[in-house]
């Protein structure tokens, strides 16, 4: 007989949990990506007007990268309390922090109004965004992974991952609409504020849905066991300490696995707005439209890749994406250089489809690496610490390489190097598809050595 935590939940309940995670992550990624698009399009003029245009873009992307620097701190704080208090409470807090910071950016005075204080305030709000997002991802994917049917965990856990392209789609769509109906002068004067202020409405919707779901049953069961052991066992170690003691190899694998996924995504969706408009002579509207359409296809393929990982394993699907992105980099820039919309769309679409092969199984893959009472911390640390070295500097490095060499070749080589690193990390990892999250948690917790399991059936018959 399956334990209560391993039995498949009621379909309607699972769908509600998936919807709550998806909508929440969509809103948070909308906020985060909106900043990236605005950094590429207008922030260089609004907050760094005294700089050369390309230097201004570099400074704008530098404030963009600051958000990534705060993500590991968010991972540590949210992971610690998420493993102690539960996933749901921390997810509500992360949504409030992200939405509040984004709304405040929409009200922020520019350099023309308050001088150098404007970019300082912008940077502070970007730090809050990064801190919130550092705690959001781990909680959202764990809430689904720990509720879901183990046989289809890759599929169900991939749905919160679609929040990234959905957020990109929403952010790019709003910006594309505004740039289409407003003149450049109007968009630069006040139009850019509208998408940021819209976040306030989205957060209210997200909170209403997120507050309606239950806490993870796997976490509640593990918490009850920990409480029962307190009288006869020494105090639990902090989740962070337990992760670094028992799961440090898994943390390193997760960080390596994220390098190609993170770098390729921000080159394809954020840096492209700089490269296509400055080097290929493509208009802002055309570049935004290409990212918009490709993001819709990216959204569609992620659940398909997740379902495939349930059939063939997390590692094979992940490796398809890492190798595919590396092989696509030179054709990617060659197509953009043609200046045609069709070629630009093909470049972005294929790149994001390959990215999806890494991003889709990532949620289940990372969740299955760690024990329940340290899972939020472990998954978040592995994912977010990598973002500092990968996604944070990616647009900045790409823009600097373009400025120094005037060519896409070094940028392509940079992305290919990241792909090679990810291939090595995933190749040395163990396949996790058959691990039972509840069975791992039964004998595991901060301070106890982790129990590695095979399939759920093997665990029940041991």
C-alpha positions as CSV (number, residue, x, y, z in Angstrom):
1,X,0.0,0.0,0.0
2,X,1.2,3.5,-0.8
3,X,1.6,5.9,2.1
4,X,-0.7,8.9,2.2
5,X,2.1,11.1,1.0
6,X,3.0,8.9,-2.0
7,X,-0.6,8.2,-3.1
8,X,-1.7,10.4,-6.1
9,X,-3.8,13.3,-4.9
10,X,-7.3,14.1,-6.1
11,X,-7.0,15.5,-9.7
12,X,-8.9,18.6,-8.9
13,X,-6.7,19.3,-5.8
14,X,-3.5,18.8,-7.8
15,X,-4.7,21.0,-10.6
16,X,-5.5,23.8,-8.1
17,X,-2.0,23.5,-6.6
18,X,-0.4,23.5,-10.0
19,X,-2.5,26.6,-11.0
20,X,-1.5,28.4,-7.8
21,X,2.2,27.7,-8.3
22,X,2.0,28.6,-12.0
23,X,0.2,31.9,-11.5
24,X,2.5,32.9,-8.7
25,X,5.7,32.1,-10.6
26,X,4.3,33.8,-13.7
27,X,3.7,37.1,-11.8
28,X,7.1,36.9,-10.1
29,X,8.9,36.2,-13.4
30,X,6.8,38.9,-15.1
31,X,8.2,41.4,-12.6
32,X,11.7,40.1,-12.9
33,X,11.8,40.0,-16.7
34,X,10.0,43.3,-17.1
35,X,13.1,44.9,-15.5
36,X,15.4,43.1,-17.9
37,X,13.5,44.3,-21.0
38,X,13.2,47.8,-19.6
39,X,17.0,47.8,-18.9
40,X,17.7,46.9,-22.5
41,X,15.2,49.5,-23.9
42,X,14.9,52.6,-21.8
43,X,16.7,52.5,-18.4
44,X,20.0,53.5,-20.0
45,X,18.4,56.8,-21.0
46,X,16.2,57.4,-18.0
47,X,18.7,56.5,-15.2
48,X,22.1,56.8,-16.9
49,X,21.7,59.7,-19.4
50,X,25.2,61.1,-19.2
51,X,26.8,57.9,-20.5
52,X,27.6,56.7,-24.0
53,X,24.6,54.7,-25.3
54,X,26.3,51.3,-25.1
55,X,28.0,52.2,-21.8
56,X,24.6,53.3,-20.5
57,X,23.3,49.9,-21.5
58,X,26.1,48.3,-19.7
59,X,25.3,50.3,-16.5
60,X,21.6,49.4,-16.9
61,X,22.4,45.7,-17.2
62,X,24.7,46.1,-14.1
63,X,21.7,47.1,-12.0
64,X,19.9,44.1,-13.7
65,X,22.7,41.8,-12.5
66,X,22.4,43.2,-8.9
67,X,19.1,41.4,-8.7
68,X,20.8,38.1,-9.3
69,X,23.3,38.8,-6.5
70,X,20.5,39.0,-4.0
71,X,18.9,35.7,-5.2
72,X,21.3,33.4,-3.2
73,X,20.6,35.5,0.0
74,X,16.9,35.0,-0.7
75,X,17.5,31.3,-1.3
76,X,19.3,31.0,2.1
77,X,16.7,32.9,4.1
78,X,13.6,31.5,2.4
79,X,15.1,28.0,2.2
80,X,15.8,28.0,6.0
81,X,12.3,29.1,7.0
82,X,10.6,27.2,4.2
83,X,12.2,24.0,5.6
84,X,11.2,25.0,9.2
85,X,7.7,26.6,8.7
86,X,6.5,25.3,5.4
87,X,6.4,26.1,1.7
88,X,3.1,28.0,1.5
89,X,3.9,30.8,4.0
90,X,7.1,31.7,2.4
91,X,5.6,31.7,-1.1
92,X,3.0,34.3,0.0
93,X,5.8,36.5,1.4
94,X,7.9,36.2,-1.7
95,X,5.0,37.3,-3.9
96,X,4.3,40.3,-1.7
97,X,7.9,41.5,-1.7
98,X,8.3,41.0,-5.5
99,X,5.1,42.8,-6.4
100,X,5.7,45.6,-4.0
101,X,9.2,46.3,-5.4
102,X,8.0,46.2,-9.0
103,X,5.1,48.6,-8.3
104,X,7.5,51.0,-6.6
105,X,9.8,51.0,-9.7
106,X,6.8,52.2,-11.6
107,X,6.6,55.2,-9.3
108,X,10.4,55.9,-9.2
109,X,11.6,59.4,-10.2
110,X,14.2,59.3,-13.0
111,X,17.7,60.9,-13.2
112,X,16.2,64.0,-14.7
113,X,14.2,64.6,-11.5
114,X,16.4,63.6,-8.6
115,X,19.8,63.0,-10.2
116,X,22.1,60.2,-9.0
117,X,19.6,59.2,-6.3
118,X,17.5,57.7,-9.1
119,X,19.8,54.8,-10.1
120,X,20.6,54.2,-6.4
121,X,16.9,53.7,-5.6
122,X,16.5,51.6,-8.7
123,X,19.3,49.3,-7.5
124,X,17.7,48.9,-4.1
125,X,14.4,47.9,-5.5
126,X,16.2,45.5,-7.8
127,X,17.8,43.9,-4.8
128,X,14.4,43.3,-3.2
129,X,13.2,41.7,-6.5
130,X,16.2,39.4,-6.5
131,X,15.8,38.5,-2.8
132,X,12.2,37.6,-3.4
133,X,12.8,35.5,-6.5
134,X,15.6,33.6,-4.8
135,X,13.0,32.2,-2.4
136,X,10.1,31.8,-4.9
137,X,11.5,29.2,-7.2
138,X,12.3,26.5,-4.7
139,X,9.0,26.8,-2.8
140,X,6.8,26.8,-6.0
141,X,8.3,23.7,-7.6
142,X,8.4,21.8,-4.2
143,X,4.8,22.5,-3.5
144,X,3.9,20.8,-6.8
145,X,6.6,18.0,-6.6
146,X,5.6,17.1,-3.0
147,X,1.8,17.0,-3.8
148,X,2.0,15.3,-7.2
149,X,1.9,11.8,-8.5
150,X,5.4,10.4,-8.4
151,X,4.9,8.6,-11.7
152,X,4.3,12.0,-13.5
153,X,6.3,14.2,-11.2
154,X,8.4,15.5,-14.2
155,X,5.3,16.6,-16.0
156,X,3.5,18.2,-13.1
157,X,6.6,19.9,-11.7
158,X,7.4,21.4,-15.1
159,X,4.2,23.5,-14.9
160,X,5.7,26.0,-12.4
161,X,8.6,26.2,-14.8
162,X,6.3,27.5,-17.5
163,X,5.9,30.6,-15.3
164,X,9.2,31.8,-16.7
165,X,8.1,31.9,-20.4
166,X,4.6,33.0,-19.3
167,X,6.1,35.9,-17.3
168,X,8.4,36.7,-20.3
169,X,5.4,36.5,-22.6
170,X,3.4,38.8,-20.4
171,X,6.2,41.3,-19.9
172,X,7.2,41.3,-23.5
173,X,3.6,41.5,-24.7
174,X,2.8,44.5,-22.5
175,X,6.0,46.3,-23.6
176,X,5.4,45.4,-27.3
177,X,1.8,46.7,-27.1
178,X,3.0,50.0,-25.5
179,X,5.8,50.5,-28.0
180,X,3.3,49.9,-30.8
181,X,0.7,52.4,-29.7
182,X,3.0,55.0,-28.1
183,X,5.6,57.2,-29.7
184,X,9.2,56.8,-28.5
185,X,8.9,60.1,-26.6
186,X,5.7,59.1,-24.8
187,X,7.0,55.7,-23.9
188,X,10.2,57.2,-22.5
189,X,8.3,59.9,-20.6
190,X,5.6,57.8,-18.9
191,X,4.6,54.7,-20.9
192,X,7.3,52.5,-19.4
193,X,5.8,52.9,-16.0
194,X,2.5,51.2,-16.9
195,X,3.8,47.6,-16.9
196,X,5.4,48.1,-13.5
197,X,2.3,49.6,-12.0
198,X,0.2,46.7,-13.5
199,X,2.1,44.4,-11.1
200,X,0.0,45.6,-8.2
201,X,-3.2,44.2,-9.8
202,X,-1.4,40.9,-10.7
203,X,-0.2,40.4,-7.1
204,X,-3.7,40.7,-5.7
205,X,-4.9,38.0,-8.0
206,X,-1.8,35.8,-7.2
207,X,-2.3,36.1,-3.5
208,X,-6.0,35.2,-3.6
209,X,-5.1,32.0,-5.5
210,X,-1.9,31.1,-3.5
211,X,-3.7,31.5,-0.2
212,X,-6.3,28.9,-1.2
213,X,-3.9,25.9,-1.4
214,X,-2.8,23.5,1.3
215,X,0.7,23.0,2.6
216,X,2.7,20.1,1.2
217,X,1.6,16.8,2.8
218,X,5.2,15.4,2.5
219,X,6.5,18.4,4.4
220,X,3.8,18.1,7.1
221,X,4.5,14.4,7.6
222,X,8.3,15.1,7.8
223,X,7.6,17.9,10.3
224,X,5.5,15.6,12.5
225,X,8.3,13.0,12.6
226,X,10.8,15.7,13.5
227,X,8.6,16.9,16.4
228,X,8.2,13.3,17.6
229,X,12.0,12.8,17.6
230,X,12.8,16.0,19.6
231,X,12.4,14.4,23.0
232,X,14.9,11.6,22.2
233,X,17.2,13.2,19.8
234,X,19.6,16.2,19.7
235,X,18.4,19.4,18.3
236,X,18.2,19.5,14.5
237,X,20.9,21.2,12.6
238,X,20.0,24.2,10.5
239,X,18.8,23.1,7.0
240,X,21.7,24.9,5.4
241,X,24.3,23.1,7.6
242,X,22.6,19.7,6.8
243,X,22.6,20.4,3.1
244,X,26.2,21.3,3.0
245,X,27.1,18.3,5.1
246,X,25.0,15.6,3.4
247,X,24.2,17.0,-0.1
248,X,27.2,19.2,-1.1
249,X,27.7,17.0,-4.2
250,X,24.1,17.5,-5.2
251,X,24.4,21.3,-4.7
252,X,27.5,21.3,-7.1
253,X,25.6,19.2,-9.7
254,X,22.6,21.6,-9.5
255,X,24.9,24.6,-9.9
256,X,26.7,23.1,-12.9
257,X,23.4,22.0,-14.5
258,X,22.1,25.6,-14.3
259,X,25.1,27.2,-16.1
260,X,24.0,26.5,-19.7
261,X,20.3,26.8,-18.9
262,X,20.7,30.2,-17.2
263,X,23.2,31.8,-19.5
264,X,21.5,30.7,-22.8
265,X,18.2,32.0,-21.6
266,X,19.3,35.5,-20.8
267,X,21.4,35.7,-24.0
268,X,18.4,34.6,-26.1
269,X,15.7,36.8,-24.4
270,X,17.5,39.8,-22.9
271,X,20.7,40.4,-24.7
272,X,19.0,39.8,-28.1
273,X,17.2,43.1,-27.6
274,X,20.5,44.9,-27.6
275,X,22.2,42.8,-30.3
276,X,19.3,42.8,-32.8
277,X,18.7,46.5,-32.5
278,X,22.4,47.7,-32.5
279,X,24.2,45.2,-34.7
280,X,21.5,43.8,-37.0
281,X,19.6,47.0,-37.5
282,X,16.3,45.4,-36.3
283,X,13.7,47.7,-34.7
284,X,12.7,47.4,-31.1
285,X,9.2,46.3,-32.1
286,X,10.5,43.5,-34.4
287,X,12.8,42.1,-31.7
288,X,10.1,42.2,-29.0
289,X,7.6,40.5,-31.4
290,X,10.1,37.7,-32.1
291,X,10.7,37.1,-28.3
292,X,7.0,37.3,-27.8
293,X,6.1,34.5,-30.3
294,X,9.0,32.3,-29.3
295,X,8.1,32.6,-25.6
296,X,4.6,31.3,-26.4
297,X,6.2,28.2,-28.1
298,X,8.6,27.9,-25.1
299,X,5.6,27.7,-22.8
300,X,4.1,24.9,-24.9
301,X,7.1,22.7,-25.1
302,X,8.1,22.7,-21.4
303,X,5.3,20.3,-20.2
304,X,6.1,18.0,-23.2
305,X,9.8,17.9,-22.2
306,X,8.7,17.3,-18.5
307,X,6.5,14.4,-19.6
308,X,9.4,12.9,-21.6
309,X,11.6,13.0,-18.5
310,X,9.1,10.8,-16.8
311,X,9.6,8.2,-19.5
312,X,13.3,8.3,-20.2
313,X,14.8,10.1,-17.2
314,X,15.8,13.6,-16.1
315,X,19.4,13.3,-17.3
316,X,18.8,12.3,-21.0
317,X,16.3,15.2,-21.5
318,X,18.6,17.7,-19.8
319,X,21.6,16.6,-21.9
320,X,19.5,17.1,-25.1
321,X,19.0,20.7,-24.1
322,X,22.5,21.4,-23.1
323,X,24.1,19.9,-26.2
324,X,21.3,21.5,-28.4
325,X,21.9,25.0,-27.0
326,X,25.7,24.7,-27.5
327,X,25.3,23.6,-31.1
328,X,22.7,26.3,-31.9
329,X,24.7,29.4,-30.8
330,X,26.6,30.1,-34.1
331,X,23.4,29.6,-36.2
332,X,21.5,31.7,-33.7
333,X,23.6,34.8,-34.3
334,X,24.0,34.1,-38.1
335,X,20.2,34.2,-38.4
336,X,19.9,37.4,-36.5
337,X,22.5,39.1,-38.6
338,X,20.3,38.6,-41.7
339,X,18.0,41.3,-40.3
340,X,14.9,39.4,-41.4
341,X,12.0,38.8,-39.0
342,X,11.5,35.1,-40.0
343,X,15.2,34.4,-39.4
344,X,15.1,36.2,-36.1
345,X,12.0,34.3,-35.0
346,X,13.6,31.0,-36.0
347,X,16.8,31.8,-34.1
348,X,14.9,32.6,-30.8
349,X,12.4,29.8,-31.1
350,X,14.9,27.0,-31.6
351,X,17.1,28.4,-28.8
352,X,14.1,28.4,-26.4
353,X,13.0,25.0,-27.4
354,X,16.4,23.6,-26.6
355,X,16.4,25.6,-23.4
356,X,13.1,24.1,-22.4
357,X,14.7,20.6,-22.5
358,X,16.9,21.7,-19.6
359,X,14.4,23.8,-17.8
360,X,11.4,21.4,-17.8
361,X,13.0,18.5,-15.9
362,X,15.0,20.8,-13.6
363,X,12.2,21.2,-11.1
364,X,11.8,17.4,-10.5
365,X,15.5,16.7,-10.9
366,X,16.6,19.2,-8.2
367,X,13.6,18.3,-5.9
368,X,14.6,14.6,-6.0
369,X,18.2,15.3,-5.0
370,X,17.4,16.4,-1.4
371,X,15.6,15.2,1.7
372,X,12.3,16.8,2.7
373,X,13.5,18.8,5.7
374,X,16.3,20.3,3.7
375,X,14.8,20.2,0.3
376,X,13.8,23.9,0.1
377,X,17.2,24.9,1.2
378,X,19.1,22.5,-1.1
379,X,17.1,23.1,-4.3
380,X,17.1,26.9,-3.7
381,X,20.9,27.1,-2.9
382,X,21.8,24.9,-5.9
383,X,19.6,26.9,-8.3
384,X,20.2,30.4,-7.0
385,X,23.9,30.4,-6.3
386,X,24.5,29.3,-9.9
387,X,22.5,32.4,-11.0
388,X,25.2,34.7,-9.7
389,X,27.8,33.2,-12.0
390,X,25.4,32.4,-14.9
391,X,22.3,34.5,-15.5
392,X,23.5,37.6,-13.6
393,X,26.5,38.6,-15.7
394,X,25.3,37.0,-18.9
395,X,23.8,40.1,-20.6
396,X,26.6,42.2,-19.1
397,X,29.3,39.9,-20.4
398,X,27.6,39.6,-23.8
399,X,27.3,43.4,-24.1
400,X,30.9,43.9,-23.1
401,X,32.1,41.3,-25.6
402,X,30.1,43.0,-28.3
403,X,31.5,46.4,-27.3
404,X,35.1,45.1,-27.3
405,X,35.1,42.8,-30.4
406,X,32.2,44.1,-32.4
407,X,31.4,40.5,-33.2
408,X,29.0,37.7,-32.1
409,X,31.7,35.0,-32.2
410,X,33.1,35.5,-28.6
411,X,29.5,35.6,-27.3
412,X,28.7,32.3,-29.0
413,X,31.9,30.8,-27.6
414,X,30.9,32.0,-24.1
415,X,27.6,30.2,-24.3
416,X,29.2,27.1,-25.7
417,X,31.6,26.9,-22.8
418,X,28.6,27.1,-20.4
419,X,27.0,24.2,-22.3
420,X,30.1,22.0,-21.9
421,X,30.1,22.7,-18.2
422,X,26.5,21.7,-17.9
423,X,27.1,18.5,-19.9
424,X,29.8,17.5,-17.5
425,X,27.7,18.2,-14.4
426,X,24.7,16.3,-15.6
427,X,26.7,13.4,-17.0
428,X,28.2,12.7,-13.5
429,X,24.9,13.1,-11.7
430,X,22.8,10.1,-10.7
431,X,19.4,9.5,-12.3
432,X,16.6,10.6,-9.9
433,X,13.4,9.7,-11.7
434,X,12.5,6.7,-9.5
435,X,13.1,8.3,-6.1
436,X,10.2,8.5,-3.7
437,X,10.2,11.9,-2.0
438,X,8.1,10.6,0.9
439,X,10.3,7.6,1.4
440,X,13.4,9.7,1.5
441,X,11.9,11.9,4.1
442,X,10.9,9.1,6.4
443,X,14.4,8.5,7.8
444,X,15.9,11.8,6.8
445,X,16.1,15.2,8.2
446,X,18.6,17.8,9.3
447,X,21.2,16.0,11.4
448,X,20.5,12.6,10.0
449,X,22.4,11.0,7.1
450,X,20.2,10.9,3.9
451,X,18.6,7.7,2.8
452,X,18.8,7.1,-0.9
453,X,16.0,5.1,-2.4
454,X,15.3,3.4,-5.6
455,X,11.7,3.1,-6.9
456,X,8.8,3.5,-4.5
457,X,8.0,-0.2,-5.0
458,X,11.6,-1.2,-4.0
459,X,11.3,1.0,-0.9
460,X,8.1,-0.8,0.1
461,X,9.5,-4.3,-0.3
462,X,12.8,-3.7,1.4
